[in-house]
Structure formats: C-alpha cells, structure tokens
Amino acid sequence: MTGSAHARLGLPDLGVGVGLRVPHYAHVLGARPAVDFFEIISENFMVEGGKPRYHLARVLESYRVVQHGVSLGIAGPEPLDRAYLTRLKRLLAEVKPPWFSDHFCWSGAGGAHLHDLLPIPYTKQAVTRVVERARQVQDFLELRFALENTSSYLTYNASTLSEWEFISEIAERADIGLLFDVNNVYVSAYNHGFDPYEFVEHVPHDRIVQIHLAGHTNLGAYIIDTHRGTVIDPVWDLYRRTVELTGPVSTLIEWDDEIPTFDVLMAEAEKARSVREHALSGQKLEPIPRGILTQGSAQSVHGTHGQGWQQGGPRETAEQGAGE
Amino acid sequence: MTRSEPASEASELDQIQTFFAAQLRKRGALPKDSALAAQARAFVSASGRLSPVERLEIYREQFWLRHTASLVEDFPGLSGILGQEAWQALIEGYLEAHPPASYTLRDLGLHVPQYVEAQPTLAHHALCLDMARLELAYLELFDAADAAPLNATALAAIPEDAWERARIELQPALRLLHVGYPVASLRRQLFLAQTSGESVPIPAPEPLHLLLFRRDLSMYHEELTAGAFALLEALTRRVPLAAACAQAQAEIPEEAASIAQNVGAWFQSWAARGFIASVEV
C-alpha cells in the first residue's frame, strides 16, 4: 500500500457508499439503513422544489452525501455554462459535500446538449482546454473538484496520449482530484485493447479522492457501461490493486439499470468493503490475473439494444408523483 | 504513447466534436456508404472488431433511445393516445426540430405542446394538444418551488378595507388550464390501462376549466367554474382582488352574479387549502 500523507488531497475517506436511486427512496427514508455515504446525481436535484428536494432534505438529515454531475461537458466546443454552474453552486451550499465531481468528457455541440459522456481526443490541445476549465470550475464553486474517467466505445486518430497520460496531466496541472472508475477502466481496456493494469499503475494515486464500481454489459464485440448487474471478478481484482496503490479511498457502488432491492445493492457494497479491507491489510487473496481481456463472458444483446442507458438511473418524474 | 500533433489542432478538436455530434443526431441507423465511411475514418479509429461507423453508431443509437425514453416517461398520455408508431414518428420529428438544449432531461419536453400545435394532420390533433399542455403543466408542477402557505393568523390580520386593493400571490405549484377534452381523467385511464391492458376510448369533446395543484408532494386536478377560473387567472397576473373580480365578471358575464356571491367562500377555501402564498396590501 502506498497511501501517503497527501492521500486523497487531504479529503476524508467516507468508507463504502452507494448511489442514491429513486426506487430505494421509500426504504432509505423509512428504515434508515446503515450506509457510509450516498452519492447523488447533482442534476436530479437542481430544481426548485417538490419531491426531489424533499427527499434530498430527508436524506441529508441522516447521511453523508457527495455530489456527482453528468452534464458539465467540460471538454466541449462551447464555453462553460455559467447558469448551470450557478445552480450547482446553490445545491452544493445545501448539501455541503466534501468534494464534487463530473466526467472527462464533452456532451454537446452547436447548442445541443446530447446527454452523453462523449469521449475526448487525448491531445495536448484538449488537455489545455480541460485544465483551464477545471480550474475555473474549482475556483468558482470553491470546493475540491474531481473528474472521472469514462467508458468509451471509440478512439480518435488525433489522440497523441494514452487515456491515463491524458487524465493524469490534467489532474496535476489543474490541481484537481480524480474520481477513479475501475469498471470504466476495464470497459475501455476491453473496447480498445489496452492493459487495464497499466492504466491503474500510471495515474497519480494521491489524487484519487473517490472510486466507482459498477456492473456492465458485455456484447462480445464491445462492452457497454450500463451499470447493470454485479461487479465482475476481473473488476474486483482491478479494484483490489487500485486500493493497494491508493490506500483507503471512498468507494461507491453504482447500479442504474434493472435496479435491484436495496439489500442486494448493499450486499455489493459489503463485498467492496471486504475487498478493500483485504487490500489495505496487505493480504493476498489470490494472484491477480493479468490476462483479463480474455475473461468475462458475452451477455445477451437483448435488453441493451432497444433501450437507452442513463447515468444515475431513472430520474424522479411527474408520473411517479401523480396523485390525481 | 506520445506522438507529435498537427499545428492546427484547436480547430481539429472542434471539427471532431462537430462531426461526431452531427452523426449522433441523425435519424435512423448510419448508412454504410463509402462517403460516410471515409469521413468517419478520418477521425475515428477502427477497433479490429468494429469499423469507425459502427463505433459511432453505438452513440447514435443511444442518443435516440435515451431521449425518446425520457419523453415517453414525461408524456404517457400523449403517447397513449397516439399509439407506438405515431408517437415514435412525432417524437423523432420533435427531437429534430427541438434538439435537447438544456443540461437536464427534465426540460426535454418544454416545446412539445408548441410542436404538436404545429402538426395539424396529427390524429386527434385537438385532444393531443390538450394532453401535451396538461402533461407539460404536470412537469412544471412536479418540481415547482415550495412556498409556505399564508397562515390563518396572517390572513386575519389583513384589515377589512385593504382587501379591495390586495394583490394575491398564489403558490408556485399551481396551474390553470382551459381544455376542450377531459384530458386529466383520460390520462389516468391510459395510465391504468398500461397494466390492465384494457383499451381506452377516445373521449368526446368537453370544455373544462382545470386547476392543477400540488399538495403533500402529489399532484391533483379539479374542475372549476368558468368564473372561478377567470378570477384565479386574473390573480395570477397580480391584478388586485377587486379589479380581478371585475375582470372575471366582464369576461364571464353569465356568471357575474355567481362570482360576486361566491368570491368570499372561494377565497376562504383557497386559503384553507394553502393556495395563497401571500397577500400584499
């Protein structure tokens, strides 16, 4: 383990948490189960009132909450959306998380917001754009900012850096944190044919302030980051290696499609806790397999094509609240 | 891996993003023609398992699935009236005409009533327009600002002679909608039919004045008389109470006497139900 005095940029280790999702609201607010922390999707609560704000207020009474955004689109061709940042700042003032995060991605062009985490060409020019904007975001919101590596389904001819070189340079130059999504490393490694352990080994571990884990959908020719199902064994192994390198870092289970009961979700969180504790204790459970790109079986295409996947699961909508 | 970059990379980054975004917004699967293949190859690498166009197609397909799924969630009544095929055609046309522009999918359907209005050949056009307006109103009500209702003590403290010039502030989570069909009850029937599988008949025209409101976080509708509707409409425009009554009487002359007779009771009822946020005297 290499956790140093500067680990996590001085931010706290919150333990193992789960994403707060609409189907679990009744259980969470009724039973108040023990959870180290919740992560919310910021945009789902950047509204004036009603159920979303009510539920958030009740959750904040009992739990630590961190905020994760999906709409900043930091690398896009258009300037940062100041109105969006202003609303985000209002929510941060209410939630008071120790940090907030979004993604290394772009999300729109030509005035359209495409609501996707689109991959960036890994170039020096893109580094400069993201560094400048990440600094602006962190300064404007007056809170430690972290960016997350995304899953991607294509690469660009223009790229001159590896993904790990790209995100590391941005994190260092902008002085921001990394939200390290271990499943995304695996997905992109599968889709693009690189060694995920090389990615894990070559990022600035002291800047990793949070880790994400999730399931995915393997379609054979490529993997989609659906956040569906349990975390697969090769991703647990990658997570174990990550924790060995970072020391204790807040870890979160994301589950956004075919969302299970809360008990099933918490069982996955407990598995993460167990893997994390073994990694931190220095115990070796078993050799880490290095040929993971050949592992993981292809799942049925049915159920992924024909429906859109969405970061953060379903948002709370009028239909769910209709009391006519 | 490190290699040198072209000098004009700033524009190359924007070019890539513009090209990519344009492919995502294309309706229907990306063509397998040589022109697009060459364009895609200029920006996107092949994976060994997928061509550049196939890799772009993953994102394009998701763009349409994600946004049409969001709209069907927000407009179950409208999609229920139209049926799958007509709904899909309508909504794909809508997304072309009004591409998503907000950071939140909550705003995706803001222009649906306007778009439906501009489609006069749509089956059950007038009914669809009413349903679109109702469903947008529900979307707005759902997360409209919370405001504490005016309490009885504050209400009682308003001097009798101040009421004539009083401006009433209604709750933000309240909407008025004049429709030509019983769309609120139809929406409920369509919602229930999703599980029962029963077919829902298209209703006959029936002009209604609806008050839509949120209470205890749930949304409700009730029918108003034309006079009460006109009075509330004037109050939402911050017309002072006495003038609002006069406007409502002028607008609905056949209910002038009823308005004069009932305004006190209406106001008490609205206040008791928390519809009044404040009174400015």
Contacts between the chains, C-beta under 8 A, distances in Angstrom:
chain1	res1	chain2	res2	distance
A	43	B	103	6.2
A	43	B	104	5.0
A	46	B	104	6.9
A	47	B	106	7.0
A	47	B	143	3.7
A	48	B	143	6.0
A	48	B	144	5.9
A	48	B	145	3.8
A	48	B	146	7.6
A	48	B	172	7.2
A	49	B	143	6.1
A	49	B	144	5.9
A	49	B	145	4.5
A	49	B	146	3.7
A	49	B	172	7.4
A	49	B	173	7.0
A	50	B	141	7.7
A	50	B	142	5.3
A	50	B	143	4.0
A	50	B	144	6.4
A	50	B	146	7.2
A	50	B	173	7.0
A	50	B	214	6.6
A	50	B	217	6.4
A	51	B	142	7.0
A	51	B	143	7.3
A	51	B	217	5.0
A	52	B	143	5.7
A	53	B	143	7.4
A	53	B	146	7.1
A	54	B	146	8.0
A	54	B	217	5.8
A	71	B	103	3.8
A	71	B	104	6.9
A	76	B	17	6.7
A	77	B	13	7.4
A	77	B	14	4.7
A	77	B	17	4.9
A	77	B	18	6.9
A	81	B	103	6.5
A	84	B	103	4.9
A	106	B	17	6.0
A	108	B	21	7.0
A	109	B	17	4.8
A	109	B	18	5.5
A	109	B	20	7.5
A	109	B	21	3.8
A	110	B	18	6.7
A	110	B	21	6.1
A	110	B	22	8.0
A	111	B	99	7.6
A	111	B	101	6.0
A	112	B	21	6.5
A	112	B	25	6.8
A	112	B	99	4.1
A	112	B	100	6.2
A	112	B	101	6.3
A	113	B	100	5.0
A	113	B	101	5.8
A	113	B	102	6.1
A	113	B	103	6.0
A	114	B	21	6.3
A	114	B	24	5.7
A	114	B	25	7.8
A	114	B	63	6.0
A	114	B	100	7.0
A	115	B	63	7.9
A	115	B	66	6.1
A	115	B	67	7.1
A	115	B	100	6.2
A	115	B	105	6.1
A	116	B	24	7.5
A	116	B	59	6.4
A	116	B	62	6.6
A	116	B	63	6.6
A	116	B	66	7.4
A	118	B	17	7.8
A	118	B	20	6.6
A	118	B	59	6.9
A	121	B	12	7.9
A	121	B	13	6.2
A	121	B	16	5.8
A	123	B	5	5.8
A	123	B	9	5.9
A	123	B	12	8.0
A	123	B	13	6.7
A	124	B	5	5.9
A	124	B	9	7.3
A	125	B	5	7.1
A	125	B	9	4.2
A	125	B	10	5.5
A	125	B	12	7.6
A	125	B	13	5.4
A	126	B	13	5.8
A	129	B	13	7.2
A	153	B	55	5.7
A	153	B	58	4.5
A	153	B	59	6.7
A	154	B	44	5.1
A	154	B	45	7.2
A	154	B	47	7.6
A	154	B	52	7.2
A	154	B	55	3.8
A	154	B	56	6.7
A	154	B	58	7.6
A	154	B	59	7.6
A	155	B	44	7.3
A	155	B	45	4.7
A	155	B	47	7.6
A	156	B	16	6.3
A	156	B	43	6.0
A	156	B	44	6.3
A	156	B	45	6.7
A	157	B	42	7.2
A	157	B	43	6.3
A	157	B	44	7.1
A	157	B	45	5.6
A	158	B	5	7.6
A	158	B	6	7.9
A	158	B	9	7.2
A	158	B	12	5.9
A	158	B	13	7.6
A	158	B	16	6.5
A	158	B	43	7.1
A	160	B	1	7.5
A	160	B	2	6.1
A	160	B	3	4.9
A	160	B	4	7.1
A	160	B	5	5.1
A	161	B	1	6.9
A	161	B	2	6.5
A	162	B	1	5.2
A	165	B	1	7.6
A	165	B	2	7.5
A	191	B	47	6.7
A	192	B	47	6.7
A	193	B	47	7.3
A	193	B	48	6.9
A	221	B	49	4.4
A	221	B	50	5.9
A	222	B	47	7.4
A	222	B	49	6.7
A	222	B	50	6.4
A	222	B	58	7.1
A	224	B	58	7.6
A	305	B	61	7.2
A	306	B	65	7.2
A	307	B	65	5.9
A	307	B	69	6.7
A	308	B	62	5.5
A	308	B	64	7.8
A	308	B	65	3.4
A	308	B	66	3.3
A	308	B	67	7.5
A	308	B	68	7.6
A	308	B	69	4.9
A	308	B	70	7.9
A	309	B	62	7.0
A	309	B	66	7.5
A	310	B	66	6.0
A	310	B	69	7.9
A	314	B	73	7.5
A	315	B	105	6.6
A	315	B	106	6.8
A	317	B	73	5.3
A	317	B	74	6.2
A	317	B	139	7.9
A	317	B	142	7.1
A	318	B	74	6.7
A	318	B	135	7.5
A	318	B	138	4.3
A	318	B	139	5.1
A	318	B	141	7.3
A	318	B	142	4.1
A	318	B	219	6.8
A	319	B	73	6.4
A	319	B	74	7.6
A	319	B	76	5.8
A	319	B	191	7.2
A	321	B	142	5.7
A	321	B	217	6.4
A	321	B	218	5.8
A	321	B	219	6.1
A	322	B	138	7.0
A	322	B	188	7.9
A	322	B	191	7.3
A	322	B	218	7.2
A	322	B	219	5.7
A	323	B	215	7.9
A	323	B	216	7.9
A	323	B	218	2.7
A	323	B	219	5.7
A	323	B	220	5.9
A	324	B	184	6.1
A	324	B	187	7.4
A	324	B	188	5.4
A	324	B	219	6.6
A	324	B	220	5.9
A	324	B	221	5.7
